[in-house]
Amino acid sequence: MGKLRAKERREQRRLEIAHLRELPYSPAERYQHPPPPRRLPYRSLTLCLLLRWWSSETVAVVTGASRGIGYEISRQLAVQGLCVVLAARDLDRGCTAADGLRAEGLNVQFRKLDVTHSDSVQEFAKWIGDEYGGLDILVNNAGANFNTGANNSVEFAEEVIATNYLGTKLMIETMIPMMRPSPNGARILNTSSRLGRANGRRNRVGDVALREKLMNDDCLSEELIDGMVANFLRQVKEGTWASNGWPQVFTDYSISKLAVNAYTRLMSRKLANRPGDHKIYINCYCPGWVKTAMTGWEGNSTAEEGADTAVWAVLLPSQLVTSGKFFAERHEISF
Ligand SMILES: NC(=O)c1ccc[n+]([C@@H]2O[C@H](COP(=O)([O-])OP(=O)(O)OC[C@H]3O[C@@H](n4cnc5c(N)ncnc54)[C@H](OP(=O)(O)O)[C@@H]3O)[C@@H](O)[C@H]2O)c1
């Protein structure tokens, strides 16, 4: 019964989102469509439509974008008229993806980027500075996961943590100085997962003291987050991780996304006092369970649907934009 209700709720939500996604972004076109149902402010795309702040000069970078959700985020941002840098680590796949989008008339440029290699990230930062004078939007989408179904191997834990958490962190640290000043604020969006919730019902961190520290803004620090992932990786090496209260499902991946979530909240606080045009808003989101290579093509939604909340979140008008939040399906969810 519970499962049936959850399925019905998901379907209802899917239909609502599908309706929102049909709404045009230009105020002129808007009046040709029926008014949308009443919504909470974060969901109020109608308002967003009236408050379009970006232009063809707005530069958005999407990492890990040669396929899956990242490719779709790139496409949808370009469809909204932004200048998109589709960043991917594989030259051929990246070029092919960007060429395909350009063939549709979209303003998309490919640039090679491996988020786990400091040299690659530094080279990318220099290039974005030389080419565009910086960027306005960064979507940290690149991610790795080696488990599907009921598997829970930690064989690739180092790579998972290096890509999902350390790669995201490196990109943020390196790109912050490159974010262009703007009255609308620059935006960073980290791709996370509900599996990374510290208080998730089924996948929570068993160590209560650690969980409490992670959830308490006053205790949150880079040392705490880095220490947590280092501790986990040490236990993986020693073969002791299984009995230490880590999340039970896709453990390495869940810890990497838990770290991304905590780091998003931490950076939001660190960036909060930047003045006027130098503001940077940083949030994270979960795309849902999406049919991509990562899930072995299993899931509830398509890459197009999974990308939707990312595009919505980074395009929020300055009157609604916020920081340090976790989003899914165009609304705020708890950490
Ligand atoms: N699918 C889901 O259900 C789901 C749910 C929650 C969150 N997410 C998150 O959504 C994001 C996109 O995942 P997806 O489902 O679209 O999976 P995907 O199709 O496997 O895409 C992952 C992308 O990340 C790239 N990548 C991996 N390591 C990289 C690195 N070191 N440097 C640069 N790029 C790298 C991959 O590049 P290559 O092509 O070169 O391997 C690939 O393009 C990930 O962060 C994932 O954790 C997905």
The ligand as an SDF file (V2000), in Angstrom:
LIG
                    3D

 48 52  0  0  0  0  0  0  0  0999 V2000
   21.8230    8.5280  -12.2190 N   0  0  0  0  0  0  0  0  0  0  0  0
   21.3310    8.6800  -11.0000 C   0  0  0  0  0  0  0  0  0  0  0  0
   20.3520    8.0240  -10.5970 O   0  0  0  0  0  0  0  0  0  0  0  0
   21.9520    9.6620  -10.0490 C   0  0  0  0  0  0  0  0  0  0  0  0
   21.3570    9.8460   -8.7900 C   0  0  0  0  0  0  0  0  0  0  0  0
   21.8820   10.7680   -7.9110 C   0  0  0  0  0  0  0  0  0  0  0  0
   22.9940   11.4870   -8.2870 C   0  0  0  0  0  0  0  0  0  0  0  0
   23.5800   11.2860   -9.4960 N   0  0  0  0  0  0  0  0  0  0  0  0
   24.7470   12.0880   -9.8380 C   0  0  0  0  0  0  0  0  0  0  0  0
   24.5530   12.7450  -11.0710 O   0  0  0  0  0  0  0  0  0  0  0  0
   25.8300   12.9970  -11.6800 C   0  0  0  0  0  0  0  0  0  0  0  0
   25.7810   12.5320  -13.1210 C   0  0  0  0  0  0  0  0  0  0  0  0
   25.6120   11.1330  -13.1240 O   0  0  0  0  0  0  0  0  0  0  0  0
   24.9550   10.3320  -14.3480 P   0  0  0  0  0  0  0  0  0  0  0  0
   23.8590    9.5380  -13.7710 O   0  0  0  0  0  0  0  0  0  0  0  0
   24.6970   11.2270  -15.4890 O   0  0  0  0  0  0  0  0  0  0  0  0
   26.1310    9.2890  -14.6520 O   0  0  0  0  0  0  0  0  0  0  0  0
   27.0510    9.0660  -15.9300 P   0  0  0  0  0  0  0  0  0  0  0  0
   26.2630    8.9770  -17.1590 O   0  0  0  0  0  0  0  0  0  0  0  0
   27.9260    7.9290  -15.5460 O   0  0  0  0  0  0  0  0  0  0  0  0
   27.9060   10.4120  -15.9980 O   0  0  0  0  0  0  0  0  0  0  0  0
   28.9580   10.6680  -15.1350 C   0  0  0  0  0  0  0  0  0  0  0  0
   29.8680   11.6180  -15.8680 C   0  0  0  0  0  0  0  0  0  0  0  0
   30.9380   11.9890  -14.9870 O   0  0  0  0  0  0  0  0  0  0  0  0
   32.1210   11.9330  -15.7420 C   0  0  0  0  0  0  0  0  0  0  0  0
   33.3030   11.7600  -14.9180 N   0  0  0  0  0  0  0  0  0  0  0  0
   33.6320   10.7220  -14.1240 C   0  0  0  0  0  0  0  0  0  0  0  0
   34.8270   10.9320  -13.5590 N   0  0  0  0  0  0  0  0  0  0  0  0
   35.2810   12.1250  -14.0350 C   0  0  0  0  0  0  0  0  0  0  0  0
   36.4350   12.8960  -13.8320 C   0  0  0  0  0  0  0  0  0  0  0  0
   37.4360   12.4600  -13.0500 N   0  0  0  0  0  0  0  0  0  0  0  0
   36.5450   14.0900  -14.4680 N   0  0  0  0  0  0  0  0  0  0  0  0
   35.5780   14.5460  -15.2520 C   0  0  0  0  0  0  0  0  0  0  0  0
   34.4490   13.8490  -15.5170 N   0  0  0  0  0  0  0  0  0  0  0  0
   34.3110   12.6560  -14.9060 C   0  0  0  0  0  0  0  0  0  0  0  0
   31.9320   10.7620  -16.6910 C   0  0  0  0  0  0  0  0  0  0  0  0
   32.8680   10.8780  -17.7300 O   0  0  0  0  0  0  0  0  0  0  0  0
   33.3070    9.6330  -18.6500 P   0  0  0  0  0  0  0  0  0  0  0  0
   32.2600    9.5400  -19.7070 O   0  0  0  0  0  0  0  0  0  0  0  0
   34.6510   10.0370  -19.1690 O   0  0  0  0  0  0  0  0  0  0  0  0
   33.3560    8.4220  -17.7430 O   0  0  0  0  0  0  0  0  0  0  0  0
   30.4980   10.9820  -17.1070 C   0  0  0  0  0  0  0  0  0  0  0  0
   30.4280   11.8860  -18.1800 O   0  0  0  0  0  0  0  0  0  0  0  0
   26.8580   12.2920  -10.8140 C   0  0  0  0  0  0  0  0  0  0  0  0
   27.4600   13.2220   -9.9280 O   0  0  0  0  0  0  0  0  0  0  0  0
   26.0140   11.3000  -10.0260 C   0  0  0  0  0  0  0  0  0  0  0  0
   26.6220   10.9360   -8.8070 O   0  0  0  0  0  0  0  0  0  0  0  0
   23.0840   10.4010  -10.3880 C   0  0  0  0  0  0  0  0  0  0  0  0
  1  2  1  0
  2  3  2  0
  2  4  1  0
  4  5  1  0
  4 48  2  0
  5  6  2  0
  6  7  1  0
  7  8  2  0
  8  9  1  0
  8 48  1  0
  9 10  1  0
  9 46  1  0
 10 11  1  0
 11 12  1  0
 11 44  1  0
 12 13  1  0
 13 14  1  0
 14 15  2  0
 14 16  1  0
 14 17  1  0
 17 18  1  0
 18 19  2  0
 18 20  1  0
 18 21  1  0
 21 22  1  0
 22 23  1  0
 23 24  1  0
 23 42  1  0
 24 25  1  0
 25 26  1  0
 25 36  1  0
 26 27  1  0
 26 35  1  0
 27 28  2  0
 28 29  1  0
 29 30  1  0
 29 35  2  0
 30 31  1  0
 30 32  2  0
 32 33  1  0
 33 34  2  0
 34 35  1  0
 36 37  1  0
 36 42  1  0
 37 38  1  0
 38 39  2  0
 38 40  1  0
 38 41  1  0
 42 43  1  0
 44 45  1  0
 44 46  1  0
 46 47  1  0
M  CHG  2   8   1  16  -1
M  END
$$$$
